[in-house]
Amino acid sequence: MIAIPAHLSPADLVEPGPSETRREFSGETMGTTWSAVLYAAQTLPDELFLRRIQWTLEGVVSQMSHWRPDSALSEYNRAPAGRWQVLPDEFRCVLESALEIARLSEGAFDPSLGEAADQWGFGPSGPRRSPPPAAELAPPLHDWRHIELDPKAGRALQPGGVRLDFSSIAKGFAVDLLAALLEQLGASSYLVEIGGELRARGVKAGGQPWWVWIEPPPGCPLKAKVALCGKAVATSGDYRFRFEHEGRSYAHTLDPRTRAPLTSPPSSVTVVYDRCMDADAWSTALMVLGVDSGLAMCARHEIAALFLVRENAGWRAVASPAFGAMLV
């Protein structure tokens, strides 16, 4: 299965110039790994790119990590009811996008599940070996629908007890931020990746696009690759973070309606989008919705998504209309 974006601009296909050299960098961030492959002028030293990349990633972590008690996100989560919390610019950008996708997805994407994620062992309190008592999972008085934004003052209202968790959007945002950084530094063509979320611009030397294999679930023989020219891709799956208890598996993606792990989700959902932040969030929302409701949501918002579903007889790939239009 090969997918190529249907609409490409000249900037999406720019080829490195003769004075530009290929650079490769990698490291660790957000509990995972990152990498960047780019073409830039020989006059720009590698140390400049690496230092700026690391500084940018540290900025995202310091603002949006729910593991760090001194992060801006943790400060918001601890704020008392009724406080208008001033937010850093990047944090505010992510919160605005998270609330918009929560609205568009009718709550399938929920950035206010921080408390439930922690209760299930997917937060800063550490992993669990058994489900939490049902009494602990009572719906809170307030959720994402009660958060108010004051863009002019750069602040957000803590309605009381809301605990944000940006695990399903922050990595995508960081990919977008690195993409913008590389363009500012003069990279004509690049591929950026953090924990399997990717974004690319231009093509490689010789004119070949940045081909990216879609991450399959374990044991899935289906293979698909995307020509990532001017696009981003993100995958959510039921196999990444999980625990087993009494013969049942509990994965990290929670259903906002039950505040518990999904019971019969697709094995994975991959979304191709302009921004990686949006691809990241929508892939989670579509996992929650499942194939049928997810396809309806994709058609409504023209989302290019590929669902991989485990069945008794094997595996099934289901493409949204927008993703199907990319197939060649």
N, C-alpha and C positions, 0 to 999 in steps of 0.2 A: 504494500500500500504506500503510495507516494502522494504527498500533498504539496501544492504550490499555491501561495496566496494569489487570489484572482486579480487584485488591483495593486499594482506596484508603481511607485513614483521613481523618477530618475535618481533621487537620493537613496532609494532602497537598493539600487543596483550599482552604486558607485564602486569603481575598482581602484585598488591601491596604486599610487603613482610610483614611478621608478626610483624616487628618492626615499620611499617609505620602506621600513623594515618590519618584519614580523616579530612581535614580542609575545611572550607567554608568562603569566604570573598566576600564583595560586596561594592559598592559605586557609585559615579556619576562621569561622565566625558563626554566631547564632547557633552553636551546637552542631554545626555541619561544616562543609568545605565550600570554598568559592574558587572560581577560576576566571581568567580573562585572557583572550587571545585577540590581538589587535595589530593593526598596521599604522605606523606613525613615522614622522620625519626622523632621520638619523640624529638630528641635532638635539632631540629630547632624550635625556638619559633615563635608563630603566629605574633608577632610584626615585626619580620624580613621580613616575606612575605608581610605583609600589607604595611610596609614602602617602600620596594623596588617596589611593584606594583604601589603605588601612585606616587612615584618618576618617574617611567618609563612613566606612562600615562601623567604626567605633562610635560615631555620632548616632547612627541608627540604634545600636544596642543601648547606648546610654539614655535614649529617649523612650524606646518601645519594648524593652525587655521586661517580661513579667517575672523573671528570675532574679533581677537585681532590685533590691529594696530602695536604691537611690535613683532609679530611673524615673523619668517624667510620668510614665504610665503607672508605676507603683504609687507615686505621689497622688495622682488623680484618684486611683482606687481607694486610697486611705482618706481622701478628703471628706469632711463631714457633709451631711445633707444640706443642700442650699448654697454651697460655696461655688462661686464662679472661679474656676481654675485657669490661670493663664498658661497657655501651651506653647512650646517651641513650634516653629513654622512647619517642620517636617511632620511632627506629631499631629498637628492640626490638619495637615493635608491628608494624612492617612485616615484620621477619624472622619473627616468629611466624606471621603470616598467610601469608607466602611458603612457609614450610615446610609449613603445613597444606594449602595448595592443591597443593603439590608431591606431598604424600602422597595427597590425594584424586584427583588427576589421574594417579596412578601414574607420576610423573616427567615427564609431558608439559610441565609448567611446572617449570623448573629455575632457581632463583636463583643457582646456583653456576657458571654458564657464563661468568663474567667473563674468564677466561683465553682461552677459545675465541673469544669475541666480539672480544677485542683482536687475536687472531691473524688473524681474518678482516677486520680493518680497521674494526670497528664499536666500538672502544674508545678509550681515551686515547692509544694509540700513533699514531692517525691512520688515514686511509683507505688501502686497497690498490688496486692495479690488476690483481692476479692472485691466485689462490688460494695459500695457504701450502703448503709441502711437507707431504706426508702424515705424515712423521715427527714434525712439530711437534704433530700433533693426537692424540697418544696419550692415552688416558683417564688422568686423574690418579689418584693413590692414594686421594684422599678427595673426596667431593662433598657435596651437601646432606644426604644420609642420615647423614653422620657428624657433623653439627653438633649439639651438645647445648646446651640452654637451661637456665638456672637462674633462673626468674622471680623468686624471692624476693630474690636478690642482684642482679638486673638485669644479668646477664652471659651471654655465650655462649662456648662452647669453639671455638677455632680448632684443628681436628684436624691441620692441616698442609697448606699449599698451596691451601686453598680460597680462591677469589677470587669474592666476591659481585658481582652486577650486578643492580641494582634498576630497570633501564630499563623493564621491563615491569610495574612495579607502583608505582613512586614517584610518577609523575604522578597516578595515580588516588588515591593516598593524599593527595597535596597538595590535590586537589579536595575530598576529604572534610574535610580540615583547614580549608580555607577555608569550606566549608559550615557547619561547627561554629562558626567564628569569626563569621560573619555572623549566625547565630542568637544567639550571645552578645551581639552588639552591637545586637540588637533588630530585625533585618531579618525581616519577616513572610513575604516571598516573594522568591525569588531564582533566578537561573540562573548557575552558575559553570562556567567552561571553562578547561582548560589543554591546549593542543596537540590539540584535538579530543576530549578526554575531558570529559564533562559530568555535572553533577548539579543537580537543581532541587527546589524546595519551593514549595508553594502554587500560586497562579495569578496571572496579570497583572491589572491594573486592568481592570474590565469582565468578568472571569470567564473569559477565554480561558486555556487551559493554556499552559505553555511548550512550544511545538511545536519539535521538533529534527529536522532532516533527517539521516538516516543517511548518513555519508560513503561515496560509491560509489567504486570503483576507476576510474582514468582510462578513458574510453571506454565505461563501463557505463551503459546507458540506464535501468536499473531504479531507481525512486525509492521511498523509504519514509521515513515520518516517524513520530515517537513523541511522544505526550503525556507529557512527562517530569514527572509529578507525584509527588514523593516518591521518585523513582528516579534511578539513574545509568546512563550508557551509555558504552561504550568500544569502539573499533574497532581491530583489528589487520589489516594488509594486507601484501601482498608487493611493494608499489610505493613505499614511502616512502624507505627507505635501501638502496641497492643499488649494485653495480658490474657492468660487462660485461667479459667476457674470452673471446676466441675464440668469439664467437657465443652464449655462454651468460650468463644473468643470475644473479647471486648476491645474494639479499636478506638482510636483517639478522636475520630470525627463524631461529634455529638448532634443529636436531633434536638433543635431548640424547643420543640413541642413537649418532649419528655425529659429533656436535660440529661439524657443517657445516650450511650453509644448506639449507632444505627443498628437495626436488627437484620436487615437484608439489603444492604447497599450494593451498587455496582462494585466490581473489583477495583476499577479506577475510572477517573474522568480526566481527560486532557482537554484544555481550552487553549486556542490560539487567539490572541487579541493584540491590539496595538500596544497597550501598556501591560507590563508583567503584573503590576499590582492588581489590575482588574482580572487578568487571567487567573491569578492566585485565588482571589476571593470567589470568582464564579465557579472555579472547579470544585471548591468546597460546597457551595450552594447546590450545585447539580448533583453532587454525591448525596446530599440530604434529600433532594427531590426524587431521586431515582430516575430510571430511564423514561418512563411515560410522561410524568410531569416535567421532567428535565427537558425532554425534547420540545414540549409545548412552550416552556420558558425560553429555550433557545430560539424557537421560531418567532416568538414575540419580540425578542431583543437582538435578533440576527447574530447569535453567538455561534462561533465555530467550535464544536465540541465533539470528541470521540469517546464513547462509553465502551468499556471492555467488561463483559459480563461472564461470570463463571456459571456454566450450566452442567447438568448431569452428564451430558454426552460430550462436553468439551467447553469451548469458548465461543463467544459471539461478539462481534464488533458492530456497534450501532453509531452511525454518524448523523449529526444534525444536518439540516439542509445547507447551512453555511459551510460546514466542514466538507460535506459531500461535493460542493461546488469547487473545492480545492483539489479534489482527487484527479489524477491523470493516469 
